[in-house]
Amino acid sequence: MSKVRITEYLDIDLQAETWCCNRCGHDLGSAHGNYKEGCLVAEQPLEEVHPPLVAEGNYSFTPDSQYCRLVEFYCPGCATMLENEYLPPGHPITHEIELDIAALKRRHGAAA
């Protein structure tokens, strides 16, 4: 088995040591780095994502756009949304997954 599921839409190809979309197989870059660097990135307007809950618009779950932004990460091959995150403006993209690839290869019987 060469590919192992890591998240709902993200696999790691153990032989190539790359991240890939599990919907279309698109290569997202080295599994030793951040898969988000191989994604298409979009920032969504918070007012559209969290519309007002009442007609007057006084109540909504929209964070203040000066303090928060919604960033979405899409596969360049099939446009599947792989991840999204709320970040302060200017904050770098997070790197939340770091794997022990050698241990995964041993566990899944891939050649090291």
N, C-alpha and C positions, 0 to 999 in steps of 0.2 A: 504494500500500500504506500503510494507516494504522497498522496494528499491527506491532510488531517484537518478536520473542522475545528476552528478556533472560536469563531463567533457565528451568529446566524448566517451571515453572508460572506465570511472571510475564512479562507483556508490557508494552510502553509503547505507548499510543495517541498517535502523533505529532501528529495534528491537534488533539486535545483536550489534549495534554500531560499525560496522566494515566497512573498505573499501573493495570493491570487483570489480573485472573485470566485465564489463557488457557484455562481449562476452562469457565467460565461467563460470562466477560466482565464480572464485577462490578468497578465502579470502586473503586479503593483510595486515591484521593486524588491530589494534584498530583505530577507526575513531578519537580518541583523540590524535593520533600521526601522524607521517609522513608516508603516504602510500608507499613512495619510499623505505622505509626500508624493505618492503615485496616483492620487485621486484628483478628480475635478472638485473644486471647492466653491461653494456658494454661501453667501450670507443672506439670510432672509429677514425682511422687515418684521419686527416683533408685533406691530399693530395688525399685520395680516395673519400671523400665526395665532395670536391670542386676541380675537375680536372682542369688542365690548359685550358684556353679559346682559345689559339692558339697553333699551333704545336711546337713552340720554347719553350713553357712553361714559358715565361716571365710574362704572365698575368693570374691571377686567383683570386678567392675570398677566397683563403685559408689564414686564420689567422696564425700568427706565433705560432707554436706549443709550444714554450717556454712560451708563454703568454696566450694561450687559448687551451682548450680541449673540445671535444664533448662527452657528457655522455648521454647514452640512457637507458631508464628504460622499462623493458619488464615484462609482466605477466608470472609467473612461470607455470601457467596452460596451456596457449594456445600460448604463445610467441607473443601476440599482443603488439606492442610498445605503451605504455601508455603516455610517455612523453620523451622529450629530452631537454638538456640545454647545453649552452656554458658556461664554467667556467674556471677561471684561474687554473693552476696546483696547487694542494694542497688545493684548496678551498673546504670546506665541502659541501655536497649535500644540496640544498636549501629546505626549508619547506615553500611552497607558499600557501597552502590551510589550513585554520583553520576555522572550522565551529561551529556555535552555534547549537549544536545537539538538545538541549531542544526546541529551537524555531522551528527547522525543524520538530520535532515530533509533536508539536502543529499545525503547518501549514498543515501537511499531515495526521493528525488524528491518528498517531501512539501512542500507550500507553507510557506514560512518565515514 
